[in-house]
Amino acid sequence: TGVSYQAKTNDRVMCSAGSITITLPPAADAVVGDTVQIIDVGVNAGSSNITVARNGADIQNAASNLTIDINNAAPVLVYSGATYGWVLTGS
């Protein structure tokens, strides 16, 4: 996508542009083991960050959005439950 996007459970989102927001599935709908992968295929994140909006759940046990600022990054977020929320795996 080249525009902001609402991710679905077990989605793989290929970002062709930077300066966009990918919103995680709602916290109320997340189930342990759900995944979302965000891939910077456009090689833009280093200069035009991709924001991952938490949508009510923590990311890495923090109540803040995630900023992807490395070109070609392809992190996978896995929902671990209410305590830690979405945790990063992958690269």
Backbone as a chain_set.jsonl record, in Angstrom:
{"seq": "TGVSYQAKTNDRVMCSAGSITITLPPAADAVVGDTVQIIDVGVNAGSSNITVARNGADIQNAASNLTIDINNAAPVLVYSGATYGWVLTGS", "coords": {"N": [[0.826, -1.188, 0.0], [0.371, 2.286, -0.594], [-0.724, 4.115, 0.954], [-2.162, 5.113, 4.145], [-3.316, 2.44, 6.287], [-5.604, 0.037, 7.581], [-4.726, -2.66, 9.31], [-5.4, -6.17, 9.154], [-6.04, -9.148, 11.089], [-3.35, -11.399, 11.0], [-2.238, -10.298, 8.715], [-0.141, -9.302, 5.962], [1.547, -6.56, 5.22], [2.605, -4.706, 2.599], [4.49, -1.972, 2.166], [4.663, 0.616, -0.049], [5.271, 3.215, 0.034], [6.469, 5.89, 2.13], [5.871, 7.741, 5.186], [3.35, 6.969, 6.107], [0.624, 5.474, 7.964], [0.159, 2.451, 9.582], [-2.366, 0.764, 11.014], [-2.816, -1.329, 13.74], [-4.802, -4.339, 14.305], [-7.855, -3.944, 16.254], [-7.481, -3.796, 19.827], [-9.407, -5.113, 21.355], [-10.184, -7.164, 19.706], [-7.973, -8.736, 19.313], [-6.177, -11.801, 19.48], [-4.184, -14.08, 21.294], [-1.275, -14.926, 19.601], [-1.972, -13.913, 17.132], [-0.792, -12.27, 14.178], [0.938, -9.582, 12.491], [2.635, -8.453, 9.729], [4.839, -5.983, 8.58], [6.157, -4.6, 5.777], [8.731, -2.807, 4.337], [8.742, -2.351, 1.32], [9.131, -0.369, -0.545], [11.424, 0.909, 0.16], [11.523, 3.238, 1.778], [11.318, 3.904, 4.466], [13.502, 4.837, 5.967], [13.861, 7.562, 5.395], [11.285, 8.556, 5.288], [9.339, 7.867, 7.623], [7.452, 4.954, 8.682], [4.575, 4.646, 10.508], [3.343, 2.618, 13.09], [0.339, 2.196, 14.375], [-0.957, 1.568, 17.556], [-3.581, 0.966, 18.353], [-4.996, 0.602, 20.801], [-3.795, -1.54, 22.158], [-0.763, -2.403, 23.895], [2.567, -1.978, 22.537], [5.36, -3.86, 22.628], [5.131, -3.818, 25.42], [4.65, -1.154, 25.961], [2.778, 1.824, 26.005], [2.675, 3.152, 23.428], [2.983, 4.214, 20.001], [4.649, 2.49, 17.274], [7.567, 3.278, 15.484], [8.784, 2.775, 12.328], [11.842, 3.073, 10.98], [13.891, 2.245, 9.354], [15.264, 1.439, 6.304], [13.967, -1.096, 4.172], [13.062, -2.64, 6.273], [11.263, -5.294, 7.91], [9.426, -6.016, 10.053], [7.75, -8.401, 12.156], [4.875, -8.445, 14.031], [3.607, -9.927, 16.896], [0.77, -10.834, 18.688], [0.75, -11.027, 22.127], [-0.885, -11.078, 24.296], [-2.708, -9.29, 26.894], [-0.872, -8.199, 28.751], [1.78, -7.635, 27.637], [1.118, -6.994, 25.071], [1.481, -6.333, 21.608], [4.337, -7.839, 20.323], [7.629, -7.573, 18.982], [8.993, -9.559, 16.429], [11.172, -11.165, 14.109], [12.724, -9.212, 11.454]], "CA": [[0.0, 0.0, 0.0], [1.049, 3.57, -0.589], [-1.545, 4.992, 1.803], [-2.421, 4.563, 5.471], [-4.047, 1.189, 6.124], [-6.06, -0.687, 8.772], [-4.309, -4.053, 9.161], [-6.276, -7.234, 9.639], [-5.319, -10.23, 11.742], [-2.494, -12.23, 10.147], [-1.993, -9.544, 7.489], [1.211, -8.942, 5.548], [1.329, -5.269, 4.573], [3.775, -4.251, 1.851], [4.403, -0.515, 2.063], [5.395, 1.133, -1.203], [5.541, 4.627, 0.311], [6.698, 6.22, 3.529], [4.982, 8.746, 5.786], [2.01, 6.404, 6.228], [0.328, 4.817, 9.236], [-0.473, 1.144, 9.552], [-3.046, 0.6, 12.295], [-2.974, -2.73, 14.119], [-6.18, -4.716, 14.611], [-8.28, -3.439, 17.562], [-7.065, -4.591, 20.979], [-10.525, -5.949, 21.804], [-10.329, -8.296, 18.788], [-6.709, -9.47, 19.201], [-6.088, -13.096, 20.144], [-2.793, -14.497, 21.428], [-0.752, -15.609, 18.422], [-2.248, -13.133, 15.928], [0.402, -11.62, 13.653], [0.893, -8.592, 11.42], [3.967, -8.127, 9.242], [4.886, -4.736, 7.823], [7.359, -4.7, 4.95], [9.075, -1.581, 3.613], [9.182, -2.745, -0.026], [9.485, 0.828, -1.296], [12.695, 1.414, 0.682], [11.265, 4.631, 2.133], [11.177, 4.125, 5.902], [14.639, 5.57, 6.524], [13.684, 9.006, 5.236], [9.864, 8.863, 5.491], [8.987, 6.796, 8.545], [6.161, 4.278, 8.715], [4.078, 4.58, 11.883], [2.45, 1.509, 13.41], [-0.565, 2.668, 15.434], [-1.205, 0.445, 18.459], [-5.021, 0.692, 18.369], [-5.495, 0.202, 22.114], [-2.928, -2.532, 22.809], [0.635, -1.997, 23.984], [3.572, -2.555, 21.652], [6.541, -4.1, 23.456], [4.798, -3.449, 26.793], [4.63, 0.303, 26.071], [1.568, 2.449, 25.456], [3.066, 4.114, 22.389], [3.056, 3.686, 18.645], [5.955, 2.055, 16.813], [8.067, 3.961, 14.294], [9.727, 2.011, 11.505], [12.69, 4.095, 10.378], [15.021, 1.582, 8.717], [14.922, 0.972, 4.969], [13.818, -2.535, 3.955], [12.649, -3.353, 7.482], [10.118, -6.185, 7.704], [9.108, -6.607, 11.353], [6.525, -9.15, 12.412], [4.358, -8.21, 15.372], [2.797, -11.043, 17.373], [0.01, -10.444, 19.884], [1.126, -11.926, 23.219], [-1.838, -10.956, 25.394], [-2.906, -7.935, 27.407], [0.255, -7.7, 29.546], [2.828, -7.067, 26.797], [0.529, -6.536, 23.807], [2.162, -6.761, 20.384], [5.795, -7.914, 20.499], [8.345, -7.655, 17.711], [9.828, -10.694, 16.053], [11.618, -10.92, 12.744], [13.717, -8.139, 11.255]], "C": [[0.867, 1.247, 0.0], [0.31, 4.592, 0.247], [-1.72, 4.333, 3.17], [-3.425, 3.429, 5.363], [-4.418, 0.608, 7.484], [-5.724, -2.164, 8.579], [-5.353, -4.996, 9.744], [-5.414, -8.287, 10.32], [-4.595, -11.073, 10.702], [-2.262, -11.623, 8.766], [-0.496, -9.425, 7.231], [1.042, -7.687, 4.708], [2.631, -4.829, 3.914], [3.61, -2.76, 1.576], [5.286, -0.027, 0.924], [5.727, 2.614, -1.049], [5.813, 4.799, 1.797], [5.692, 7.26, 3.986], [3.537, 8.264, 5.821], [1.864, 5.756, 7.598], [-0.359, 3.498, 8.966], [-1.059, 0.925, 10.943], [-3.25, -0.882, 12.568], [-4.444, -3.061, 14.348], [-6.567, -4.222, 16.009], [-7.891, -4.377, 18.7], [-8.167, -5.549, 21.419], [-10.694, -7.196, 20.942], [-9.081, -9.178, 18.72], [-6.731, -10.74, 20.051], [-4.613, -13.488, 20.188], [-2.384, -15.323, 20.207], [-1.061, -14.903, 17.118], [-0.957, -12.442, 15.482], [0.04, -10.545, 12.64], [2.353, -8.344, 11.024], [3.878, -6.877, 8.387], [6.222, -4.702, 7.098], [7.567, -3.395, 4.178], [9.624, -1.947, 2.237], [9.623, -1.555, -0.863], [10.783, 1.466, -0.874], [12.573, 2.901, 1.023], [11.356, 4.928, 3.63], [12.312, 4.934, 6.518], [14.476, 7.073, 6.452], [12.243, 9.458, 5.465], [9.264, 7.725, 6.317], [7.596, 6.223, 8.324], [5.767, 4.181, 10.181], [3.154, 3.384, 12.018], [1.626, 1.962, 14.608], [-1.039, 1.477, 16.254], [-2.665, 0.07, 18.602], [-5.511, 0.086, 19.68], [-4.67, -0.834, 22.84], [-1.508, -1.973, 22.887], [1.43, -2.594, 22.831], [4.844, -2.656, 22.483], [6.327, -3.617, 24.889], [4.835, -1.934, 27.023], [3.379, 0.845, 25.392], [1.949, 3.547, 24.469], [3.134, 3.414, 21.04], [4.496, 3.292, 18.318], [6.326, 2.858, 15.572], [9.055, 3.045, 13.589], [10.531, 3.034, 10.718], [13.956, 3.519, 9.746], [14.561, 1.068, 7.354], [14.919, -0.558, 4.908], [13.422, -3.311, 5.206], [11.402, -4.183, 7.182], [9.715, -6.823, 9.034], [7.778, -7.359, 11.347], [6.126, -8.839, 13.843], [3.426, -9.367, 15.721], [2.079, -10.595, 18.633], [0.256, -11.484, 20.972], [0.141, -11.916, 24.375], [-1.823, -9.545, 25.948], [-1.683, -7.372, 28.134], [1.304, -7.005, 28.691], [2.308, -6.561, 25.457], [1.236, -7.16, 22.616], [3.66, -6.751, 20.644], [6.439, -8.133, 19.137], [9.117, -8.964, 17.591], [10.29, -10.406, 14.63], [12.564, -9.743, 12.674], [13.089, -6.848, 10.867]], "O": [[1.973, 1.245, 0.54], [0.653, 5.774, 0.259], [-1.458, 3.141, 3.331], [-4.28, 3.429, 4.478], [-3.633, 0.68, 8.429], [-6.363, -2.846, 7.778], [-6.076, -4.666, 10.683], [-4.196, -8.31, 10.143], [-5.154, -11.415, 9.66], [-2.109, -12.339, 7.776], [0.311, -9.446, 8.16], [0.469, -7.732, 3.62], [3.636, -4.606, 4.59], [2.707, -2.343, 0.85], [6.501, -0.229, 0.932], [6.39, 3.198, -1.906], [5.434, 3.96, 2.615], [4.769, 7.611, 3.25], [2.609, 9.042, 5.596], [2.848, 5.521, 8.299], [-1.334, 3.43, 8.219], [-0.328, 0.902, 11.933], [-3.791, -1.606, 11.732], [-5.251, -2.157, 14.564], [-5.697, -4.091, 16.87], [-7.959, -5.599, 18.56], [-7.883, -6.679, 21.813], [-11.28, -8.182, 21.39], [-9.125, -10.257, 18.13], [-7.231, -10.752, 21.176], [-3.877, -13.254, 19.23], [-3.056, -16.284, 19.834], [-0.481, -15.244, 16.087], [-0.128, -12.074, 16.314], [-1.019, -10.589, 12.014], [3.197, -8.061, 11.874], [2.965, -6.726, 7.575], [7.283, -4.768, 7.719], [6.679, -2.943, 3.455], [10.831, -1.865, 2.008], [10.409, -1.715, -1.796], [11.213, 2.455, -1.47], [13.402, 3.715, 0.617], [11.46, 6.092, 4.02], [12.097, 5.648, 7.498], [14.908, 7.786, 7.357], [12.005, 10.618, 5.801], [8.75, 6.749, 5.771], [6.689, 6.905, 7.846], [6.54, 3.688, 11.003], [2.289, 3.156, 11.173], [2.145, 2.096, 15.716], [-1.481, 0.477, 15.689], [-2.958, -1.074, 18.949], [-6.335, -0.828, 19.68], [-4.831, -0.995, 24.05], [-1.101, -1.17, 22.047], [1.022, -3.585, 22.225], [5.345, -1.65, 22.984], [7.242, -3.068, 25.502], [5.029, -1.484, 28.152], [2.981, 0.369, 24.328], [1.596, 4.713, 24.646], [3.317, 2.2, 20.951], [5.437, 3.706, 18.996], [5.483, 3.088, 14.706], [10.038, 2.598, 14.179], [9.986, 3.769, 9.895], [14.966, 4.211, 9.617], [13.572, 0.34, 7.267], [15.76, -1.22, 5.516], [13.448, -4.542, 5.188], [10.594, -3.83, 6.323], [9.666, -8.049, 9.134], [6.832, -7.006, 10.643], [6.939, -8.954, 14.761], [2.56, -9.738, 14.929], [2.697, -10.042, 19.543], [0.006, -12.673, 20.773], [0.309, -12.666, 25.337], [-1.026, -8.707, 25.525], [-1.485, -6.157, 28.125], [1.683, -5.875, 29.0], [2.983, -5.785, 24.781], [1.549, -8.35, 22.611], [4.196, -5.758, 21.135], [5.875, -8.787, 18.26], [9.792, -9.405, 18.521], [9.807, -9.454, 14.017], [13.135, -9.322, 13.68], [13.79, -5.857, 10.665]]}, "num_chains": 1, "name": "protein.A"}
